[in-house]
Amino acid sequence: MDFDWLRASCLSFPGAYEDYPFGPETAVFRVRIRQQDRRPVPGKIFALVGVDARPLSISLKCDPALAVQLRAAHREITGAWHLNKRHWNGVRLDGSLPAGTVHDMIEDSYDLIVASLPAADREGLGWSTGTP
């Protein structure tokens, strides 16, 4: 797993895009939302990646109950640095977790964000009831 793999995984979801609001060292992956009054509105964040961090790591939104379970089961999953640790996991990608597990956690983070969007935004992403 490398940064290019993480980028491709994060960008594989409808409406996902990447930007760098905190500088070139942190990639932020967001879900695009509708513009309001013709003004661009930044999308909602579902993942953050330290571009040059070694080992590579990713911060992902997580249901609080599941976050506790994941942290207990995997030493490489902790509360995310500089984020609300109840809702965000930091995942150290040192090779211990399978790529499929990491992709599933990215998808769960994306799903949590999309489920919180207004109905029109969910529908624009191909969601009809808040779930894919």
Salt bridges, closest charged atoms under 4 A:
ASP4 OD1 - ARG7 NH1 3.65
GLU18 OE1 - ARG7 NE 2.87
ASP19 OD2 - ARG30 NE 3.16
ASP37 OD2 - ARG39 NH2 3.26
GLU76 OE2 - HIS74 ND1 3.66
GLU76 OE1 - ARG75 NH1 3.75
ASP94 OD2 - ARG75 NH1 3.64
ASP94 OD2 - ARG92 NE 3.31
ASP121 OD1 - ARG34 NE 3.03
